[in-house]
Amino acid sequence: MASQRRLTLTLTHYFRSLLSSSPPPPPSLIKSQTLTLRSLHLSTLKNPHSNSILPLYQHQPIDPPRCRHFSSRPSGSSGDDDEDDENEEDGEYEEEEEEDDDDEGDESCNGSVKKFGASGKSEEEKANEAADIGYRVIGPLDPSERPFKPWEPVFAVVQIGSHQFKVSNGDSIFTERLKFCDVNDKLILNKVLMLGSKSQTIIGRPILPEAIVHAVVEEHALDAKVIIFKKKRRKNYRRTKGHRQELTKLRITDIQGVEKSEDVAIAA
């Protein structure tokens, strides 16, 4: 320990003398320092597990870290790697071309090509999904068309999605956002559970296949904001979120499939 302290003191004095404007130390001092360094080096070689300080000349400089971009390639890459990458890319292109050929063959075998919209679904898939919800899109409403009729004492219970509504012609209802339909589109509500008038009442098992309810899409809107607050006691956990449900406003225009008494019809 004493030798280590002497070494550190001599080194500090030597570096201070170099930094200061004083003349360099005499050669005798430098020679004694080199002898002490060599002795320490020999002692560390004999006993590598000792806690002695390694001499300064054994420490090699560490290279600074290199900054490399993700798009850059290593500097040591050879031309063979480039050729391999080109071959792999060519193979990928060949595989894609083969898949395209297979798709063309399938289309030629079927004889018909499915038309896919912006959502990535064909017209048949859209129609099936809408039928599962409980409606069918007919088309846009013409400006010269007058779908609204005088009010009639007839009601129907329809199911749209997982909700049921009791409606009459002229009523407006808000449902969850209906896909594949725009504003001013005419719809047919298929899932009619019940029909009723002053003369008769028809109950479905569970639906009435011959009953039809016509509607028009008036607008797509957002419901009022609902605050969702979560909290865990003594955990410093609080989360506040807001949600606005997307809705579709439908206007019922006509109900078909039940006898209507024309005497009590009132003009709207």
Residue frames as qw, qx, qy, qz and C-alpha x, y, z in Angstrom:
[[0.000, 0.885, 0.466, 0.000, 0.00, 0.00, 0.00],
 [0.309, -0.782, 0.101, 0.532, 2.85, 2.38, 0.78],
 [0.389, -0.126, 0.599, 0.689, 4.44, 1.73, -2.61],
 [0.197, 0.630, 0.668, 0.344, 1.15, 2.46, -4.34],
 [0.141, -0.929, -0.251, 0.235, 0.81, 5.75, -2.49],
 [0.376, -0.563, 0.344, 0.650, 4.35, 6.72, -3.43],
 [0.364, 0.197, 0.695, 0.588, 3.62, 5.87, -7.05],
 [0.086, 0.814, 0.551, 0.164, 0.46, 7.99, -7.14],
 [0.262, -0.872, -0.039, 0.411, 2.27, 10.91, -5.48],
 [0.406, -0.344, 0.499, 0.684, 5.15, 10.76, -7.93],
 [0.289, 0.430, 0.702, 0.489, 2.78, 10.57, -10.87],
 [0.030, -0.909, -0.414, 0.046, 0.74, 13.54, -9.65],
 [0.325, -0.756, 0.172, 0.542, 3.91, 15.61, -9.12],
 [0.424, -0.073, 0.627, 0.649, 5.15, 14.65, -12.56],
 [0.205, 0.627, 0.646, 0.383, 1.93, 15.63, -14.35],
 [0.155, -0.929, -0.235, 0.239, 1.70, 18.89, -12.39],
 [0.388, -0.557, 0.347, 0.647, 5.21, 19.73, -13.45],
 [0.353, 0.225, 0.684, 0.597, 4.29, 19.05, -17.08],
 [0.054, 0.815, 0.546, 0.188, 1.22, 21.29, -16.88],
 [0.276, -0.896, -0.052, 0.343, 3.02, 24.10, -15.07],
 [0.474, 0.851, -0.183, 0.132, 5.70, 26.31, -16.61],
 [0.528, -0.701, 0.475, 0.069, 8.40, 24.88, -14.35],
 [0.301, 0.563, -0.733, -0.235, 11.38, 23.11, -15.95],
 [0.875, -0.014, -0.428, -0.226, 11.13, 19.33, -16.45],
 [0.771, -0.589, 0.236, -0.056, 12.21, 17.03, -13.60],
 [0.070, -0.679, 0.712, 0.165, 15.79, 15.77, -13.49],
 [0.677, 0.253, -0.631, -0.280, 16.57, 12.50, -15.30],
 [0.113, 0.173, -0.900, 0.383, 17.30, 10.75, -12.02],
 [0.479, 0.125, 0.509, -0.704, 13.68, 11.18, -10.93],
 [0.732, 0.332, -0.252, -0.540, 12.39, 9.89, -14.26],
 [0.464, 0.310, -0.830, 0.009, 14.67, 6.86, -14.00],
 [0.126, -0.055, 0.829, -0.543, 13.42, 6.06, -10.50],
 [0.631, 0.229, 0.225, -0.707, 9.82, 6.34, -11.72],
 [0.702, 0.344, -0.512, -0.355, 10.42, 3.91, -14.57],
 [0.245, 0.229, -0.908, 0.250, 12.07, 1.44, -12.17],
 [0.358, 0.068, 0.662, -0.655, 9.08, 1.57, -9.83],
 [0.713, 0.313, -0.076, -0.622, 6.69, 1.03, -12.77],
 [0.581, 0.333, -0.729, -0.145, 8.65, -1.99, -13.95],
 [0.028, 0.135, -0.889, 0.436, 8.71, -3.49, -10.47],
 [0.545, 0.176, 0.432, -0.697, 4.95, -3.06, -10.15],
 [0.709, 0.364, -0.352, -0.492, 4.44, -4.65, -13.54],
 [0.409, 0.272, -0.868, 0.075, 6.54, -7.67, -12.59],
 [0.198, -0.020, 0.781, -0.593, 4.65, -8.04, -9.31],
 [0.666, 0.262, 0.164, -0.679, 1.30, -8.04, -11.11],
 [0.652, 0.351, -0.604, -0.295, 2.54, -10.69, -13.53],
 [0.218, 0.180, -0.914, 0.292, 3.59, -12.92, -10.68],
 [0.069, 0.363, 0.802, -0.470, 0.39, -12.39, -8.69],
 [0.055, -0.314, -0.513, -0.797, -2.45, -11.44, -11.06],
 [0.388, -0.656, -0.635, -0.129, -5.06, -11.54, -8.24],
 [0.379, -0.325, -0.339, 0.797, -3.40, -8.75, -6.34],
 [0.077, 0.885, 0.446, -0.110, -5.12, -5.37, -5.97],
 [0.389, -0.428, 0.191, 0.793, -2.16, -3.38, -7.26],
 [0.404, 0.785, 0.093, -0.461, -2.72, -0.64, -9.79],
 [0.794, 0.322, 0.355, 0.373, -1.76, -1.48, -13.37],
 [0.337, -0.348, 0.200, 0.852, 0.78, 0.80, -15.00],
 [0.365, 0.668, 0.153, -0.630, -0.55, 3.51, -17.22],
 [0.198, 0.486, -0.631, -0.572, 1.16, 2.34, -20.38],
 [0.170, 0.096, 0.978, 0.075, -0.84, -0.92, -20.32],
 [0.373, 0.601, 0.528, -0.470, -4.14, 0.92, -20.82],
 [0.303, 0.170, 0.631, 0.694, -5.03, 1.05, -24.50],
 [0.254, 0.185, 0.026, -0.949, -7.15, 3.87, -25.94],
 [0.401, 0.407, 0.800, -0.181, -10.82, 2.99, -26.48],
 [0.112, 0.211, 0.573, 0.784, -12.27, 3.68, -29.90],
 [0.334, 0.167, 0.258, -0.891, -15.20, 6.12, -29.88],
 [0.512, 0.360, 0.764, -0.158, -18.61, 4.61, -30.73],
 [0.066, -0.002, 0.604, 0.794, -19.65, 4.72, -34.34],
 [0.474, 0.407, 0.358, -0.694, -22.98, 6.19, -35.38],
 [0.081, 0.004, 0.860, 0.504, -24.65, 4.12, -38.05],
 [0.547, 0.145, 0.002, -0.824, -27.96, 4.76, -39.78],
 [0.708, 0.096, 0.659, -0.235, -30.42, 1.94, -40.26],
 [0.739, 0.640, 0.097, -0.185, -30.43, 2.43, -44.01],
 [0.174, 0.777, -0.596, -0.105, -26.64, 2.33, -44.32],
 [0.977, 0.083, -0.198, 0.010, -24.74, -0.83, -45.08],
 [0.708, -0.591, 0.229, 0.313, -21.53, -2.01, -43.36],
 [0.180, 0.847, -0.403, -0.297, -18.33, -0.70, -44.87],
 [0.265, -0.424, 0.850, 0.166, -16.77, -4.15, -45.12],
 [0.775, 0.344, 0.467, -0.252, -19.48, -5.61, -47.33],
 [0.291, -0.274, 0.708, 0.582, -18.11, -7.16, -50.48],
 [0.416, 0.230, -0.431, -0.767, -19.54, -7.50, -53.96],
 [0.245, -0.094, -0.959, -0.102, -20.63, -11.08, -53.23],
 [0.068, 0.403, 0.708, -0.576, -23.13, -9.85, -50.63],
 [0.328, 0.418, -0.063, -0.845, -24.55, -7.41, -53.14],
 [0.373, 0.144, -0.766, -0.503, -24.97, -10.19, -55.68],
 [0.136, -0.231, -0.943, 0.199, -26.69, -12.41, -53.08],
 [0.190, 0.448, 0.449, -0.749, -29.09, -9.61, -52.17],
 [0.383, 0.348, -0.364, -0.775, -29.89, -9.01, -55.82],
 [0.308, 0.007, -0.917, -0.254, -30.54, -12.72, -56.32],
 [0.010, -0.342, -0.825, 0.449, -32.83, -12.80, -53.27],
 [0.294, 0.447, 0.150, -0.831, -34.75, -9.80, -54.54],
 [0.385, 0.232, -0.644, -0.619, -35.12, -11.42, -57.94],
 [0.200, -0.143, -0.968, 0.038, -36.45, -14.55, -56.26],
 [0.143, 0.423, 0.602, -0.662, -39.02, -12.53, -54.33],
 [0.380, 0.410, -0.183, -0.809, -40.18, -10.85, -57.51],
 [0.332, 0.106, -0.854, -0.387, -40.44, -14.20, -59.22],
 [0.054, -0.276, -0.912, 0.299, -42.54, -15.61, -56.40],
 [0.260, 0.467, 0.330, -0.778, -44.88, -12.63, -56.52],
 [0.393, 0.325, -0.490, -0.707, -45.28, -13.02, -60.26],
 [0.235, -0.048, -0.963, -0.123, -46.11, -16.70, -59.81],
 [0.087, 0.393, 0.740, -0.539, -48.77, -15.85, -57.24],
 [0.346, 0.451, -0.022, -0.822, -50.29, -13.31, -59.62],
 [0.351, 0.182, -0.767, -0.506, -50.42, -15.97, -62.32],
 [0.103, -0.218, -0.954, 0.178, -52.21, -18.30, -59.94],
 [0.214, 0.462, 0.459, -0.728, -54.78, -15.63, -59.13],
 [0.387, 0.375, -0.364, -0.760, -55.39, -15.04, -62.82],
 [0.272, 0.028, -0.931, -0.243, -55.92, -18.75, -63.33],
 [0.042, 0.350, 0.824, -0.444, -58.47, -18.88, -60.52],
 [0.318, 0.480, 0.145, -0.805, -60.37, -15.99, -62.04],
 [0.387, 0.289, -0.627, -0.612, -60.39, -17.62, -65.47],
 [0.170, -0.109, -0.979, 0.010, -61.60, -20.92, -63.99],
 [0.125, 0.448, 0.675, -0.573, -64.41, -19.28, -62.04],
 [0.215, 0.514, 0.622, 0.550, -65.40, -17.14, -65.00],
 [0.172, -0.893, -0.267, -0.319, -66.29, -14.15, -62.80],
 [0.427, 0.219, -0.390, 0.786, -64.24, -11.61, -60.89],
 [0.344, -0.730, -0.538, 0.245, -65.42, -10.30, -57.51],
 [0.163, 0.723, 0.024, 0.671, -65.58, -6.52, -57.20],
 [0.562, -0.424, -0.462, 0.539, -63.97, -5.22, -54.05],
 [0.029, -0.944, -0.179, -0.276, -64.63, -1.78, -52.66],
 [0.117, 0.750, -0.410, 0.506, -62.52, 0.55, -50.53],
 [0.655, -0.530, 0.394, -0.367, -63.16, -1.61, -47.43],
 [0.039, 0.420, -0.903, -0.087, -61.66, -4.69, -49.13],
 [0.453, 0.182, 0.828, -0.277, -64.95, -6.63, -49.17],
 [0.014, 0.172, 0.751, 0.637, -66.95, -7.74, -52.16],
 [0.436, -0.191, -0.122, -0.871, -70.52, -6.65, -52.76],
 [0.730, -0.233, -0.600, -0.229, -71.80, -10.08, -51.78],
 [0.517, -0.143, -0.626, 0.566, -69.94, -10.01, -48.48],
 [0.072, -0.079, 0.205, -0.973, -71.27, -6.52, -47.74],
 [0.596, -0.225, -0.341, -0.692, -74.83, -7.64, -48.48],
 [0.714, -0.223, -0.660, 0.069, -74.49, -10.71, -46.24],
 [0.343, -0.075, -0.527, 0.774, -73.08, -8.66, -43.37],
 [0.274, -0.122, 0.028, -0.953, -75.87, -6.08, -43.70],
 [0.687, -0.240, -0.514, -0.454, -78.49, -8.87, -43.76],
 [0.584, -0.184, -0.688, 0.391, -77.04, -10.26, -40.52],
 [0.070, -0.034, -0.356, 0.931, -77.48, -6.84, -38.92],
 [0.211, 0.547, 0.745, -0.320, -81.04, -6.57, -40.23],
 [0.321, 0.773, 0.074, -0.542, -81.18, -4.28, -43.27],
 [0.653, 0.247, 0.532, 0.479, -80.60, -4.17, -47.02],
 [0.036, -0.562, 0.131, 0.816, -79.43, -1.18, -49.04],
 [0.610, 0.619, 0.495, -0.006, -81.54, -0.46, -52.15],
 [0.517, 0.376, 0.229, 0.734, -79.81, 2.63, -53.47],
 [0.131, -0.144, -0.186, 0.963, -79.73, 6.43, -53.23],
 [0.213, 0.682, 0.614, -0.335, -82.92, 8.42, -53.02],
 [0.334, 0.454, 0.434, 0.703, -83.90, 10.35, -56.16],
 [0.034, -0.106, -0.219, 0.969, -84.52, 14.09, -55.69],
 [0.437, -0.111, -0.338, -0.826, -87.89, 13.83, -57.44],
 [0.517, -0.243, -0.819, -0.052, -89.03, 10.85, -55.32],
 [0.407, -0.481, 0.222, -0.744, -91.44, 11.40, -52.44],
 [0.436, 0.009, -0.894, 0.105, -91.04, 8.43, -50.07],
 [0.076, 0.083, 0.661, -0.742, -92.97, 9.91, -47.12],
 [0.288, -0.405, -0.734, -0.463, -96.63, 8.93, -46.91],
 [0.466, -0.560, 0.030, -0.684, -99.51, 10.03, -44.67],
 [0.168, -0.310, 0.820, -0.451, -99.46, 8.62, -41.17],
 [0.712, -0.137, -0.556, -0.408, -101.29, 5.31, -40.71],
 [0.636, -0.521, 0.385, -0.420, -102.32, 3.56, -37.46],
 [0.962, 0.136, -0.224, 0.074, -99.89, 0.69, -38.05],
 [0.297, -0.803, 0.513, -0.059, -96.84, -0.23, -36.02],
 [0.897, 0.252, -0.349, 0.099, -94.00, -2.71, -36.38],
 [0.614, -0.700, 0.356, 0.083, -91.31, -4.08, -34.09],
 [0.752, 0.583, -0.275, 0.138, -88.00, -4.35, -35.96],
 [0.776, -0.520, 0.181, 0.306, -84.61, -5.62, -34.88],
 [0.498, 0.804, -0.243, 0.216, -81.43, -3.85, -35.99],
 [0.258, 0.512, -0.702, 0.423, -78.32, -5.47, -34.66],
 [0.340, -0.177, -0.853, 0.354, -79.03, -6.36, -31.04],
 [0.147, 0.216, 0.379, -0.888, -81.68, -3.67, -30.46],
 [0.084, 0.520, 0.821, 0.220, -85.43, -3.69, -31.06],
 [0.074, 0.135, 0.044, -0.987, -87.55, -0.67, -32.00],
 [0.256, 0.611, 0.739, -0.121, -91.31, -0.11, -32.18],
 [0.091, -0.236, 0.287, 0.924, -91.89, 2.16, -35.16],
 [0.460, 0.685, 0.536, -0.176, -94.64, 3.65, -37.34],
 [0.530, 0.481, 0.309, 0.626, -94.32, 5.45, -40.65],
 [0.002, 0.887, 0.042, 0.460, -92.92, 8.94, -40.12],
 [0.690, -0.711, 0.083, 0.104, -90.96, 8.01, -36.95],
 [0.432, 0.721, -0.481, 0.250, -87.23, 8.62, -36.65],
 [0.894, -0.440, 0.029, 0.077, -84.93, 6.28, -34.71],
 [0.084, 0.815, -0.570, 0.059, -81.25, 6.34, -33.80],
 [0.996, -0.064, -0.012, 0.053, -79.33, 3.10, -34.22],
 [0.591, -0.530, 0.403, 0.456, -75.68, 2.21, -34.01],
 [0.182, 0.649, -0.441, -0.593, -73.65, 3.25, -37.04],
 [0.866, 0.314, 0.380, -0.090, -74.78, 1.21, -40.06],
 [0.347, -0.426, 0.598, 0.583, -71.99, 0.24, -42.43],
 [0.286, 0.141, 0.773, 0.548, -72.12, 0.26, -46.23],
 [0.101, 0.783, 0.585, 0.187, -74.78, 3.00, -46.43],
 [0.257, 0.083, -0.026, 0.962, -74.63, 6.75, -46.95],
 [0.204, 0.418, 0.392, -0.794, -76.98, 9.66, -46.30],
 [0.564, 0.403, -0.093, -0.715, -80.17, 9.62, -48.42],
 [0.219, 0.160, -0.932, -0.242, -79.90, 5.87, -49.07],
 [0.769, -0.170, -0.096, -0.609, -83.06, 3.78, -49.06],
 [0.017, -0.270, 0.935, -0.229, -83.06, 0.75, -46.75],
 [0.761, -0.230, -0.411, -0.446, -85.28, -2.25, -46.19],
 [0.313, -0.435, 0.706, -0.463, -85.43, -3.54, -42.62],
 [0.560, 0.076, -0.774, -0.286, -85.72, -7.33, -42.91],
 [0.312, -0.125, -0.865, 0.373, -85.99, -8.51, -39.32],
 [0.446, -0.347, -0.047, -0.824, -89.62, -7.64, -38.50],
 [0.071, 0.020, -0.925, 0.373, -90.68, -9.36, -35.28],
 [0.110, 0.536, 0.760, -0.352, -94.25, -8.07, -35.02],
 [0.044, -0.242, -0.387, -0.889, -96.88, -6.15, -36.97],
 [0.013, -0.501, -0.752, 0.428, -100.01, -4.55, -35.60],
 [0.118, -0.249, -0.308, -0.910, -102.99, -2.47, -36.73],
 [0.487, -0.078, 0.337, -0.802, -106.55, -1.82, -35.56],
 [0.845, 0.116, -0.192, -0.485, -107.84, -4.88, -37.39],
 [0.976, 0.000, -0.201, 0.082, -105.11, -7.50, -36.79],
 [0.305, -0.798, 0.520, -0.019, -101.86, -8.35, -35.04],
 [0.913, 0.303, -0.264, 0.064, -99.17, -10.64, -36.48],
 [0.507, -0.725, 0.466, 0.015, -96.39, -12.11, -34.37],
 [0.609, 0.567, -0.550, -0.078, -93.33, -13.68, -35.98],
 [0.902, -0.364, 0.231, -0.027, -91.59, -16.93, -35.05],
 [0.321, -0.564, -0.323, 0.689, -89.16, -15.26, -34.63],
 [0.023, 0.363, -0.213, -0.907, -89.49, -13.00, -37.72],
 [0.617, 0.583, 0.419, -0.323, -92.13, -12.36, -40.39],
 [0.536, -0.057, 0.564, 0.626, -90.67, -13.22, -43.81],
 [0.270, 0.615, 0.573, 0.469, -93.28, -11.29, -45.81],
 [0.184, -0.934, -0.245, 0.185, -93.21, -8.12, -43.71],
 [0.572, 0.308, 0.059, 0.758, -91.10, -5.17, -44.91],
 [0.218, -0.887, -0.215, 0.346, -90.29, -1.83, -43.31],
 [0.555, 0.591, 0.107, 0.575, -88.87, 0.91, -45.54],
 [0.418, -0.804, -0.087, 0.413, -86.54, 3.57, -44.16],
 [0.491, 0.774, -0.051, 0.397, -84.25, 6.38, -45.34],
 [0.666, -0.248, -0.223, 0.667, -80.86, 7.31, -43.88],
 [0.005, 0.974, 0.198, 0.111, -81.07, 10.94, -42.75],
 [0.102, 0.864, -0.416, 0.264, -77.67, 11.45, -41.15],
 [0.813, -0.061, -0.443, 0.373, -74.65, 9.91, -39.43],
 [0.210, -0.840, 0.148, -0.477, -74.05, 11.59, -36.10],
 [0.424, 0.178, -0.723, 0.515, -72.23, 11.25, -32.78],
 [0.546, -0.664, -0.506, -0.064, -73.92, 10.71, -29.44],
 [0.270, -0.902, 0.180, -0.283, -73.22, 12.82, -26.36],
 [0.384, 0.508, -0.693, 0.337, -69.86, 12.31, -24.73],
 [0.857, -0.470, -0.178, -0.115, -69.68, 9.70, -21.97],
 [0.024, -0.760, 0.582, -0.288, -66.91, 10.09, -19.38],
 [0.933, -0.090, -0.344, 0.058, -65.12, 6.85, -18.47],
 [0.131, -0.772, 0.482, -0.394, -63.22, 7.22, -15.18],
 [0.893, -0.085, -0.426, 0.117, -61.12, 4.42, -13.70],
 [0.169, -0.755, 0.443, -0.453, -59.51, 4.51, -10.27],
 [0.803, -0.119, -0.550, 0.194, -57.60, 2.14, -8.01],
 [0.465, -0.864, 0.035, -0.187, -57.41, 3.12, -4.38],
 [0.592, -0.696, 0.373, 0.161, -54.00, 3.64, -2.79],
 [0.797, 0.105, 0.421, 0.419, -52.30, 2.85, -6.11],
 [0.044, -0.623, 0.191, 0.757, -52.08, 6.39, -7.55],
 [0.207, 0.142, 0.814, 0.524, -53.98, 5.13, -10.62],
 [0.344, 0.639, 0.405, -0.556, -56.55, 7.37, -12.31],
 [0.228, 0.042, 0.677, 0.699, -57.57, 7.31, -15.95],
 [0.367, 0.600, 0.367, -0.609, -60.16, 9.57, -17.58],
 [0.185, 0.023, 0.732, 0.656, -61.38, 8.95, -21.11],
 [0.473, 0.405, 0.203, -0.756, -64.26, 10.22, -23.21],
 [0.253, 0.115, 0.893, 0.354, -66.32, 8.24, -25.72],
 [0.472, 0.385, 0.043, -0.792, -68.88, 9.36, -28.32],
 [0.560, 0.176, 0.808, 0.053, -70.87, 6.56, -29.91],
 [0.109, 0.155, -0.546, -0.816, -71.43, 6.74, -33.66],
 [0.443, 0.408, 0.679, -0.420, -75.12, 6.73, -34.56],
 [0.020, 0.128, 0.670, 0.731, -77.27, 6.57, -37.69],
 [0.377, 0.314, 0.394, -0.777, -80.60, 8.37, -37.89],
 [0.053, 0.199, 0.879, 0.430, -83.31, 6.51, -39.82],
 [0.439, 0.172, 0.141, -0.871, -86.68, 7.85, -40.93],
 [0.357, 0.225, 0.907, -0.009, -89.41, 5.20, -41.36],
 [0.243, 0.190, -0.352, -0.884, -91.34, 5.75, -44.59],
 [0.740, 0.013, -0.324, -0.590, -93.64, 2.72, -45.02],
 [0.389, -0.203, 0.858, -0.267, -94.72, -0.55, -43.36],
 [0.658, 0.194, -0.473, -0.552, -95.95, -3.40, -45.54],
 [0.332, 0.078, -0.937, 0.075, -97.38, -6.82, -44.70],
 [0.024, 0.351, 0.775, -0.526, -100.46, -5.96, -42.63],
 [0.055, 0.679, 0.641, 0.354, -104.03, -4.82, -43.41],
 [0.148, -0.114, -0.186, 0.965, -104.49, -1.08, -43.17],
 [0.128, 0.725, 0.656, -0.165, -107.85, 0.62, -42.59],
 [0.320, 0.323, 0.283, 0.845, -108.06, 3.42, -45.12],
 [0.213, -0.815, -0.453, -0.291, -110.89, 5.20, -43.30],
 [0.527, -0.815, -0.100, 0.220, -108.72, 6.36, -40.40],
 [0.668, 0.141, 0.095, 0.725, -105.74, 7.48, -42.48],
 [0.126, -0.930, -0.163, 0.305, -104.77, 11.03, -41.53],
 [0.573, 0.722, -0.059, 0.384, -102.74, 13.33, -43.76],
 [0.687, -0.245, -0.223, 0.647, -99.32, 14.17, -42.37]]
